[in-house]
Amino acid sequence: MAEFLVNEAIEDYAFLNTGAEPELLQELIDATNENMGWPQKLSGRLVGRTLAMLAKLTQPKNVLEIGMFTGYSALSIAEGMPDDGKMICCETNPRAIEFAKTFFERSPHGHKIEVIFGRALDTLETLDMELDFSFIDADKRNYLNYYEKVLEMTRPGGLIVLDNVLWSGKVLQPESEIDDVLVEMNRRIAADDNVENVFLTVRDGLNVVRKVR
Ligand SMILES: C[S@@+](CC[C@H](N)C(=O)[O-])C[C@H]1O[C@@H](n2cnc3c(N)ncnc32)[C@H](O)[C@@H]1O
């Protein structure tokens, strides 16, 4: 996962000039760095504040996250949800789930979040809900499958945000099956008249998609 696709000094400048996340999320970052393998999986301030901003603007009631890890992005989105909103988080790592729950218990937004252990594709088959907002951030091999299923479940006007759509720049010269999945998904989104999207070069790339019909 690329940390700096844009010039590192520019990335630092953007970081320093973006409002800080709440203290609990700063603590979550430190605890993730200390206790969990692969702390770089956590999306961080620029992506987290983008998600919080989009959620605050759209106030989604029914939310889905695919790939929760230690709960940073889930809590960022939950900031913008109404108090009776519900977020389903799909996650396969029991240790990450246990860790995230300790922070959800301490957050004023934690009660909005329900975690479902298991492979997201299996979990999606069990869900019967119309989605207002989704964040897709788990195994890239299945990105197109996730996107298509989530698009079906999204109401017109709903948002889908996909992380790592630049895939460390590998989308420019795809070499592996996973690179091809991301290229094909980005191509389909841009070509689909049923959605509007903006492809942001924030960190490793965020594709923000709005279902039109
Ligand atoms: C990049 S991390 C998510 C980071 C998180 N969204 C954040 O921003 O803090 C991806 C997570 O997806 C989980 N994952 C991988 N394959 C999965 C699958 N098939 N179903 C659900 N979760 C999966 C991993 O265990 C990992 O915690």
The ligand as an SDF file (V2000), in Angstrom:
LIG
                    3D

 27 29  0  0  0  0  0  0  0  0999 V2000
   -6.9780   -2.0700    4.6350 C   0  0  0  0  0  0  0  0  0  0  0  0
   -7.6600   -2.8810    5.9920 S   0  0  0  0  0  0  0  0  0  0  0  0
   -9.0610   -1.8550    6.4210 C   0  0  0  0  0  0  0  0  0  0  0  0
   -8.6680   -0.5380    7.0520 C   0  0  0  0  0  0  0  0  0  0  0  0
   -9.8220    0.2530    7.5910 C   0  0  0  0  0  0  0  0  0  0  0  0
  -10.8950    0.4180    6.6010 N   0  0  0  0  0  0  0  0  0  0  0  0
   -9.3260    1.6240    8.0190 C   0  0  0  0  0  0  0  0  0  0  0  0
   -9.3300    2.5220    7.1870 O   0  0  0  0  0  0  0  0  0  0  0  0
   -8.8950    1.7760    9.1630 O   0  0  0  0  0  0  0  0  0  0  0  0
   -8.4580   -4.2620    5.2480 C   0  0  0  0  0  0  0  0  0  0  0  0
   -9.1690   -5.1870    6.2290 C   0  0  0  0  0  0  0  0  0  0  0  0
   -9.9630   -6.0860    5.4580 O   0  0  0  0  0  0  0  0  0  0  0  0
  -10.0010   -7.3250    6.1290 C   0  0  0  0  0  0  0  0  0  0  0  0
  -10.3760   -8.3420    5.1420 N   0  0  0  0  0  0  0  0  0  0  0  0
   -9.5600   -8.9790    4.2550 C   0  0  0  0  0  0  0  0  0  0  0  0
  -10.2820   -9.8390    3.4990 N   0  0  0  0  0  0  0  0  0  0  0  0
  -11.5750   -9.7220    3.9090 C   0  0  0  0  0  0  0  0  0  0  0  0
  -12.7980  -10.3370    3.4970 C   0  0  0  0  0  0  0  0  0  0  0  0
  -12.8260  -11.2520    2.5150 N   0  0  0  0  0  0  0  0  0  0  0  0
  -13.9330   -9.9910    4.1350 N   0  0  0  0  0  0  0  0  0  0  0  0
  -13.9160   -9.0530    5.1270 C   0  0  0  0  0  0  0  0  0  0  0  0
  -12.7900   -8.4430    5.5550 N   0  0  0  0  0  0  0  0  0  0  0  0
  -11.6340   -8.7710    4.9470 C   0  0  0  0  0  0  0  0  0  0  0  0
   -8.5890   -7.4700    6.6940 C   0  0  0  0  0  0  0  0  0  0  0  0
   -8.5750   -8.3720    7.7850 O   0  0  0  0  0  0  0  0  0  0  0  0
   -8.2330   -6.0350    7.0770 C   0  0  0  0  0  0  0  0  0  0  0  0
   -8.4730   -5.8010    8.4420 O   0  0  0  0  0  0  0  0  0  0  0  0
  1  2  1  0
  2  3  1  0
  2 10  1  0
  3  4  1  0
  4  5  1  0
  5  6  1  0
  5  7  1  0
  7  8  2  0
  7  9  1  0
 10 11  1  0
 11 12  1  0
 11 26  1  0
 12 13  1  0
 13 14  1  0
 13 24  1  0
 14 15  1  0
 14 23  1  0
 15 16  2  0
 16 17  1  0
 17 18  1  0
 17 23  2  0
 18 19  1  0
 18 20  2  0
 20 21  1  0
 21 22  2  0
 22 23  1  0
 24 25  1  0
 24 26  1  0
 26 27  1  0
M  CHG  2   2   1   9  -1
M  END
$$$$
